[in-house]
Amino acid sequence: MTSMAGSRDDDRARRFRDAALPHLDDVYTLARYLLRNVADADDAVQECYLRAFRHFDGFRGQAIKPWLMAILRNVCHAEFARRSGPLLVGAEAAAAEDASPLWQEEAHTAEAEMLRQQDAEMIHGLLDALPEPFREAIVLRDINDLSYQDIAEVMGAPIGTVMSRLARARTMLRNAWLKRKMMEQHV
Amino acid sequence: MTCEETHILLHALLDNEPDAAPAPELEAHVASCACCSARLRDYRGMGEALTEPGLRYQAPEDLRGRIERALLTTASQCPRANAPGRRGLLRGIAVGSAVSTALAGVAAAGAPYWRTLFNGFAFGSALSAVAAALLMIAVIRPDQDQVIVSDVVSAHLRSLQANHLTDVQASDQHGVKPWFSERLGAVPPVPDLTSQGFNLIGGRIDYVLGKPVAALVYQRDNHVINVFVAQDEDAERSPKLATLQGVNVALWSEKGLNLCAVGDVSAKDLQDIRKKFEAAA
């Protein structure tokens, strides 16, 4: 049966697929970092794409990648809320962000060389250990390569918040990294 | 520019975001400040390390395949409305009457709930013209309400997974109202529905359109109703009924609240429940 309506729906599915599937790896990467579990990430990405397809009519031609990632983020947050209470956002995150000024937390400046030694598994571990919403900020910027504007859209937060979370996330990561490197050297 | 300001703004230099911070002033400060230039150097090093390809994942091939197949299935099984003007829920969503049984089966097997939902879409038997006539969909605005209905149905089906109907158990309003007050800063109406045979079993926080809402859970025999209550100053929806994936949904507004009652019960039952809520508000 090839009614007009039929081909219109196939056309819609095709348009969605062509627009959205190219970003699958990026969306999957974000899911892996947010959920820290392969099976959960798989499920979340599936749910994300189905939800995005349902809402595709409401999508008005702006950049699709941050739109998809915002949906993925909502899917992940809802699942966390279902399991064990909301991710650390809102008032608690604000308190964490205000906790102490950035410059007091810096370890002594180490050789930049230490930080450049690449070890994907170790870095992944350090990223996983970052609390939310800091892990999310640094993954969106440094792994997914989104602009500040796009990150703001994905997080549903103003750019100022994005910048302060990113600054703090990088400080935390840097400190954890240096600690790790120094421990390794003393083994 | 002070060191304190630079500590946050220098990231705009790192990230090449000229609109986020005044580059000339930043660069001037960094050039004349040893600690900030050391910091910038460190973060550059860290940024380079983060470009490591091993930190980026590729979606597994079978995930990609599953999504592609689901899109094609959903499209080809979308029920056709004979009247070209008929829009709303019938468009673009595969709705299955067999779905809720299938869902129950898969859920019992212990599959994660997302797989459950996904399998429901893949099964998607076509909505017959007779079933369509029974839908009683009043005008559903294509964008927002369609999204709300699908969100609350997803939330309802999720909640039916074992152990997650309620976070607070109570059989009357006094058991749940303080719990919601503490968590949401607001108290939903919690009417007594025992005259329809529904007993309150408790409540939880759930998420609709990404926002936390109160979910009240009532039960009659083995049928569960979730009533989702969200605060909205502009709430002014006239009552509507919808159905999706084998469950019925009633949507309505009361002063400052949007409510959705969702369950595997008749539309008439949901309308009676709505009236009880309206009387209790």
Chai-1 contact restraints between the chains, C-beta under 6 A:
chainA,res_idxA,chainB,res_idxB,connection_type,confidence,min_distance_angstrom,max_distance_angstrom,comment,restraint_id
A,A5,B,R80,contact,1.0,0.0,6.0,A-B,restraint_1
A,D9,B,A75,contact,1.0,0.0,6.0,A-B,restraint_2
A,D9,B,C78,contact,1.0,0.0,6.0,A-B,restraint_3
A,D10,B,A75,contact,1.0,0.0,6.0,A-B,restraint_4
A,A13,B,L71,contact,1.0,0.0,6.0,A-B,restraint_5
A,A13,B,A75,contact,1.0,0.0,6.0,A-B,restraint_6
A,R17,B,L71,contact,1.0,0.0,6.0,A-B,restraint_7
A,L24,B,A59,contact,1.0,0.0,6.0,A-B,restraint_8
A,L24,B,R64,contact,1.0,0.0,6.0,A-B,restraint_9
A,D25,B,Q58,contact,1.0,0.0,6.0,A-B,restraint_10
A,D25,B,A59,contact,1.0,0.0,6.0,A-B,restraint_11
A,Y28,B,Y57,contact,1.0,0.0,6.0,A-B,restraint_12
A,Y28,B,A59,contact,1.0,0.0,6.0,A-B,restraint_13
A,T29,B,R56,contact,1.0,0.0,6.0,A-B,restraint_14
A,T29,B,Y57,contact,1.0,0.0,6.0,A-B,restraint_15
A,R32,B,Y57,contact,1.0,0.0,6.0,A-B,restraint_16
A,D42,B,L63,contact,1.0,0.0,6.0,A-B,restraint_17
A,D43,B,P112,contact,1.0,0.0,6.0,A-B,restraint_18
A,D43,B,W114,contact,1.0,0.0,6.0,A-B,restraint_19
A,Q46,B,F118,contact,1.0,0.0,6.0,A-B,restraint_20
A,E47,B,W114,contact,1.0,0.0,6.0,A-B,restraint_21
A,Y49,B,I67,contact,1.0,0.0,6.0,A-B,restraint_22
A,R54,B,S150,contact,1.0,0.0,6.0,A-B,restraint_23
A,H55,B,V147,contact,1.0,0.0,6.0,A-B,restraint_24
A,G58,B,D143,contact,1.0,0.0,6.0,A-B,restraint_25
A,N74,B,G210,contact,1.0,0.0,6.0,A-B,restraint_26
A,A78,B,Y207,contact,1.0,0.0,6.0,A-B,restraint_27
A,A81,B,Y207,contact,1.0,0.0,6.0,A-B,restraint_28
A,L102,B,H7,contact,1.0,0.0,6.0,A-B,restraint_29
A,W103,B,H7,contact,1.0,0.0,6.0,A-B,restraint_30
A,T109,B,A38,contact,1.0,0.0,6.0,A-B,restraint_31
A,A112,B,R41,contact,1.0,0.0,6.0,A-B,restraint_32
A,A112,B,D42,contact,1.0,0.0,6.0,A-B,restraint_33
A,A112,B,G45,contact,1.0,0.0,6.0,A-B,restraint_34
A,L115,B,G45,contact,1.0,0.0,6.0,A-B,restraint_35
A,L115,B,M46,contact,1.0,0.0,6.0,A-B,restraint_36
A,R116,B,G45,contact,1.0,0.0,6.0,A-B,restraint_37
A,R116,B,E48,contact,1.0,0.0,6.0,A-B,restraint_38
A,R116,B,A49,contact,1.0,0.0,6.0,A-B,restraint_39
A,Q118,B,A49,contact,1.0,0.0,6.0,A-B,restraint_40
A,Q118,B,E52,contact,1.0,0.0,6.0,A-B,restraint_41
A,A120,B,E52,contact,1.0,0.0,6.0,A-B,restraint_42
A,A120,B,G54,contact,1.0,0.0,6.0,A-B,restraint_43
A,A120,B,L55,contact,1.0,0.0,6.0,A-B,restraint_44
A,D142,B,L50,contact,1.0,0.0,6.0,A-B,restraint_45
A,I143,B,L55,contact,1.0,0.0,6.0,A-B,restraint_46
A,Y148,B,E17,contact,1.0,0.0,6.0,A-B,restraint_47
A,Y148,B,A20,contact,1.0,0.0,6.0,A-B,restraint_48
A,M163,B,I8,contact,1.0,0.0,6.0,A-B,restraint_49
A,S164,B,I8,contact,1.0,0.0,6.0,A-B,restraint_50
A,L166,B,H11,contact,1.0,0.0,6.0,A-B,restraint_51
A,A167,B,I8,contact,1.0,0.0,6.0,A-B,restraint_52
A,A167,B,H11,contact,1.0,0.0,6.0,A-B,restraint_53
A,R170,B,Y43,contact,1.0,0.0,6.0,A-B,restraint_54
A,R174,B,M46,contact,1.0,0.0,6.0,A-B,restraint_55
